[in-house]
Amino acid sequence: MSTFITRFDTSGSGIRLAVKDLIDVEGVLTTAGCRVVARSAQPAVVDAPLLAGARAAGARIVGKTNLHELAFGTTGVNSHFGTPVNPVDARRIPGGSSSGSAVAVANDDADVAYGSDTGGSIRIPSACCGTTGLKTTHGRISLAGVWPLAPSMDTIGPMARDVAGLVAGMQLLEPGFTQAAPVAPLVGRFRPGDVDPAIDDSISRVLEASEAEVVDVELEGWAAAEQASGVVIVSEAWESDGHLVAHRDELGRDVADRLEAGRAITAHQRAGAHETQARWRAHLADVLSRVQCIVLPTTRTFPPLLVEGPERTNLAALTQPVNLAGFPALALPVPGAGPVPASMQIVGPEWGEELLLCAGLHFEAAARSLA
């Protein structure tokens, strides 16, 4: 089954948890969705520490989910382990890299799934499959026992069918987690260019129905942040996975090409990207000191068809800059006139997951009133 690389016994009680197959589970191989890695992998000796809360709560790990190879792509297409089928429209990509995790919760194979998000890998498949996903603050959830892509931007977070599922997922990742008290947030609306009008209209309708106070905000340096995030990701990916290029013929061509691009990044380019990162973090923090959250689309377009060559679509254009800052962000499906639900991205302040999920519940209720 392309949704899962490994399936486990699902009998018993407790929250059903799916785990992206770059997170160590004791006694199970970690493949990172890569045939080269799988060939030499040994069963994990211990769980990744981030699983401790789920184990203590009696969650049932139902399987390890498929992903875009090495978590290094946004389409979710995997030629080695199969491509998870988008449950909303089987002709369309499931999104990546946490494709299997999004499909698992959409198909009710799991109540919660763990995904990773380096440049949008939780939020993009959530947008493609009409589900919710939370990219956490960088450093909030331990990355020990997680196959790395770009460690300075890698994060782990929960994925679910709705925001209540994300709250449950955070409670497994961080026992004692509680969402903030409900309140209509002061929203900063960011309007990036070249967005499908149907997506933009869907977000407008939800904001209007929510009765939240909305002000337009400008995010200076957005384009520079998008470019810098790409430099950081590919250069660190080369450091993490560049050794696998020795087996290039066994890697997906798209992944191999990205790894090779990372090899070419110079120290000067990396230094410039980190200077941009510092300015961008400060600017985003300043904007979020004046509003409680920032709302924008998760992706500029609806998920492309598999036959359209989706690897040429920049699905991470509206997600990568958030990773560069390290702040948390939530992807929330909203009803619209497109081929699948549109997706609203809600960005919160650093360490602001409690507030962000509260805002997510508020907007989710507004979205349901329009369905």
C-alpha positions in Angstrom: 0.0 0.0 0.0 1.5 3.3 -1.1 0.3 5.2 2.0 2.4 3.2 4.3 5.8 1.7 3.9 5.3 -0.4 7.0 1.9 -1.4 8.5 1.5 -2.6 12.1 -1.3 -4.4 14.0 -4.1 -1.8 14.5 -6.1 -3.7 17.1 -6.7 -2.4 20.6 -7.6 1.0 22.0 -5.9 4.4 22.1 -5.2 7.1 19.6 -4.2 5.7 16.2 -0.9 7.3 15.3 0.9 7.2 11.9 4.6 8.1 11.8 6.4 9.4 8.8 9.2 7.0 7.8 12.1 9.2 8.7 11.3 9.0 12.4 12.9 6.1 14.3 10.5 3.5 15.8 12.2 0.8 17.8 12.6 -2.4 16.0 11.6 -1.0 12.6 13.7 0.2 9.6 13.8 3.9 8.8 13.9 4.3 5.0 13.3 8.0 4.5 11.4 6.8 1.5 14.6 6.0 -0.3 15.6 2.7 -1.8 19.3 3.4 -1.2 18.8 4.1 2.5 16.4 1.1 2.9 19.0 -1.3 1.5 21.5 -0.7 4.3 19.1 0.3 7.1 19.1 -1.6 10.4 16.1 -1.7 12.7 16.1 1.3 15.1 17.5 0.3 18.5 15.2 2.8 20.3 12.4 5.1 19.5 13.0 8.7 18.6 12.5 10.7 21.8 9.6 12.6 20.3 7.6 9.3 20.5 7.9 9.2 24.3 4.6 11.1 25.0 2.7 8.9 22.6 4.0 5.7 24.1 3.2 7.0 27.6 -0.4 7.8 26.5 -1.0 4.4 25.0 -1.2 5.6 21.4 -1.2 2.8 18.8 1.4 3.3 16.1 -0.5 1.9 13.1 2.4 2.2 10.6 5.2 4.3 9.1 4.0 6.5 6.3 5.4 7.0 2.8 7.0 10.3 1.8 8.7 12.1 -1.0 12.1 10.6 -1.1 14.5 11.9 1.6 11.7 14.4 2.4 13.2 16.5 -0.4 10.3 17.4 -2.6 6.8 18.9 -2.5 4.8 16.6 -4.9 4.7 13.5 -2.7 5.5 11.4 -5.8 7.7 8.4 -4.9 8.9 6.1 -7.7 10.4 3.5 -5.3 7.6 2.9 -2.7 4.6 4.2 -4.8 2.8 7.5 -4.6 0.0 7.8 -2.0 -3.3 8.4 -3.7 -4.9 11.8 -3.1 -8.2 11.0 -1.4 -9.9 14.1 -2.7 -9.0 13.6 -6.3 -6.9 10.6 -7.3 -5.7 12.4 -10.5 -3.8 15.0 -8.4 -0.6 14.9 -6.4 -0.9 14.2 -2.7 1.7 16.8 -1.9 4.9 16.3 -0.1 7.0 15.6 1.5 4.6 14.1 4.2 2.3 12.6 1.6 1.5 9.4 3.3 0.8 11.1 6.6 -1.8 13.4 5.0 -3.4 10.6 3.2 -3.5 8.4 6.3 -5.5 10.9 8.3 -7.7 11.8 5.3 -8.6 8.2 4.8 -9.2 7.6 8.5 -6.3 5.1 8.8 -5.0 7.2 11.7 -6.4 9.8 14.0 -3.1 11.7 14.1 0.0 11.5 11.9 3.4 12.9 12.5 5.1 14.7 9.6 8.2 16.8 9.1 8.3 20.3 7.6 11.5 21.9 6.3 10.0 24.1 3.6 6.3 23.2 3.7 6.3 19.4 4.0 3.4 19.3 6.5 1.4 22.2 5.2 1.6 21.4 1.4 0.2 17.8 1.6 -2.4 19.1 4.0 -3.5 21.6 1.5 -3.5 19.1 -1.3 -5.5 16.5 0.6 -8.0 18.8 2.4 -6.6 18.2 5.9 -5.0 20.2 8.7 -1.3 20.3 9.6 0.9 22.2 12.0 4.5 23.2 11.4 5.9 23.8 14.9 8.4 26.4 16.0 11.9 25.3 15.1 13.5 23.6 18.1 10.3 22.9 20.0 10.2 19.2 19.1 13.3 17.1 19.4 14.9 16.0 16.1 16.9 13.2 17.7 16.2 10.0 15.9 14.9 11.8 12.8 16.5 11.5 9.4 17.9 15.0 8.6 17.3 17.1 5.6 18.2 20.7 6.6 18.6 20.6 10.4 18.5 24.4 10.8 15.0 24.4 9.3 13.7 20.8 10.0 10.6 20.6 12.3 8.2 17.8 13.4 4.5 18.4 13.8 1.1 16.8 13.9 -1.3 16.2 11.0 -5.0 15.4 11.3 -8.5 15.8 9.8 -9.3 18.8 11.9 -7.8 21.2 14.4 -9.0 19.1 17.4 -6.8 16.3 16.0 -3.8 18.7 15.9 -4.4 19.6 19.5 -4.4 15.9 20.4 -1.2 15.5 18.3 0.5 18.2 20.2 -0.6 16.7 23.5 1.2 13.5 22.4 4.3 15.3 21.3 4.3 17.6 24.4 2.4 16.1 27.3 0.6 18.8 29.2 0.1 21.0 26.1 -3.1 23.1 26.2 -4.5 25.5 23.7 -5.0 29.1 24.5 -8.4 30.4 25.6 -10.8 31.1 22.7 -10.7 34.6 21.3 -11.4 36.3 18.0 -7.8 37.1 16.8 -6.6 40.3 15.3 -5.5 39.1 11.9 -2.9 40.5 9.6 -3.9 39.6 6.0 -0.9 39.2 3.6 -1.8 39.1 -0.1 1.0 37.6 -2.1 0.8 37.9 -5.9 -0.1 35.3 -8.5 -2.6 33.4 -6.3 -5.5 31.6 -7.8 -8.5 33.9 -7.3 -10.7 31.0 -6.1 -8.2 30.4 -3.2 -8.0 34.1 -2.3 -11.8 34.4 -2.4 -12.3 31.3 -0.2 -10.0 32.8 2.5 -11.8 36.2 2.3 -15.1 34.5 2.9 -13.8 32.6 5.9 -12.3 35.7 7.4 -15.5 37.6 6.9 -17.6 34.8 8.5 -15.2 34.6 11.4 -15.9 38.3 12.4 -12.3 38.7 13.3 -10.7 42.1 12.9 -8.5 42.0 9.8 -5.9 44.5 8.7 -3.7 44.2 5.6 0.0 43.8 6.3 3.0 44.0 4.0 5.9 41.5 4.6 9.0 43.3 3.4 11.7 40.9 2.2 9.3 38.0 1.4 10.9 37.3 -2.0 14.4 37.5 -0.5 13.4 35.2 2.3 12.0 32.7 -0.2 15.3 32.7 -2.1 17.4 32.5 1.0 15.4 29.6 2.3 16.1 27.7 -0.8 19.9 28.3 -0.4 19.8 27.0 3.2 17.8 23.9 2.4 19.7 22.7 -0.6 23.1 23.4 1.0 22.2 21.6 4.2 20.6 18.8 2.3 23.9 18.2 0.5 25.6 17.9 3.9 23.0 15.5 5.2 22.4 13.3 2.1 25.1 14.2 -0.5 26.8 10.9 0.1 23.8 9.1 -1.5 24.6 10.7 -4.9 27.2 7.9 -5.3 24.1 5.8 -6.1 22.5 8.5 -8.3 21.0 5.9 -10.6 18.9 4.6 -7.7 17.7 8.0 -6.6 14.7 9.9 -8.0 16.0 12.2 -10.6 14.4 15.3 -9.0 16.0 14.5 -5.6 19.4 13.8 -7.2 19.3 17.1 -9.1 18.5 19.0 -5.9 21.3 17.3 -4.0 23.7 18.2 -6.8 22.5 21.8 -6.6 23.4 21.9 -2.9 27.0 20.8 -3.7 27.3 24.0 -5.8 26.3 26.4 -3.0 29.3 28.5 -1.9 30.2 29.7 1.6 29.5 33.2 0.5 26.0 32.3 -0.7 25.3 30.6 2.6 26.5 33.6 4.6 24.3 35.9 2.6 21.3 33.6 3.2 21.9 33.6 6.9 22.1 37.4 6.9 18.8 37.6 5.1 17.4 35.1 7.6 18.3 37.3 10.6 16.6 40.4 9.0 13.6 38.4 8.0 13.1 36.9 11.5 13.2 40.3 13.0 10.8 41.7 10.5 8.3 38.9 10.9 8.5 39.1 14.7 7.8 42.9 14.5 4.7 42.3 12.4 3.5 39.6 14.8 3.9 42.0 17.7 1.1 44.1 16.2 -1.3 41.3 15.1 -1.9 37.9 16.7 -1.5 35.9 13.5 -0.9 36.4 9.8 -3.2 34.8 7.2 -2.2 33.9 3.6 -2.8 31.0 1.3 -0.9 27.8 1.9 -0.2 27.4 -1.8 -0.8 29.7 -4.7 -2.6 27.0 -6.8 -4.7 24.0 -6.3 -2.7 20.7 -6.4 -1.6 20.0 -10.0 -2.5 16.8 -11.9 0.0 14.0 -11.8 0.2 14.1 -15.6 1.1 17.9 -15.6 4.7 17.4 -14.5 4.0 18.8 -11.0 7.7 18.9 -10.1 7.9 22.2 -12.1 5.3 23.8 -9.8 6.8 25.9 -7.0 4.4 24.7 -4.3 6.6 25.9 -1.5 6.6 29.5 -2.5 4.3 30.5 0.4 5.6 28.1 3.0 9.4 28.2 2.8 9.8 31.8 4.1 8.0 30.7 7.3 10.6 27.9 7.9 13.4 30.4 7.4 12.0 32.4 10.3 11.4 29.3 12.3 7.9 30.4 13.4 4.9 28.0 13.7 2.2 27.8 11.0 -1.0 26.0 10.5 -2.6 24.8 7.2 -6.4 24.8 7.4 -8.8 23.6 4.6 -11.5 26.1 3.7 -14.5 25.6 1.3 -14.2 27.1 -2.2 -15.0 26.8 -5.8 -11.8 24.9 -6.8 -11.3 21.2 -7.6 -10.3 20.5 -3.9 -10.8 22.6 -0.8 -8.6 25.7 -0.6 -6.1 26.0 2.2 -5.5 28.9 4.5 -2.1 29.3 6.2 -2.1 30.9 9.6 1.3 32.0 10.9 1.9 32.7 14.6 4.7 34.1 16.8 7.6 32.0 17.8 6.5 29.4 20.5 2.9 30.5 19.8 1.4 27.1 19.0 -1.2 27.4 21.8 -2.5 30.7 20.3 -2.2 29.4 16.8 -4.4 26.4 17.4 -7.0 28.5 19.2 -7.1 30.8 16.1 -7.3 27.6 14.0 -10.4 26.5 15.9 -12.0 29.9 15.4 -11.5 29.9 11.7 -12.4 26.3 11.3 -15.8 27.0 12.9 -16.3 29.9 10.4 -15.3 27.6 7.5 -17.8 25.0 8.6 -20.6 27.6 8.7 -20.0 28.2 5.0 -19.8 24.6 3.9 
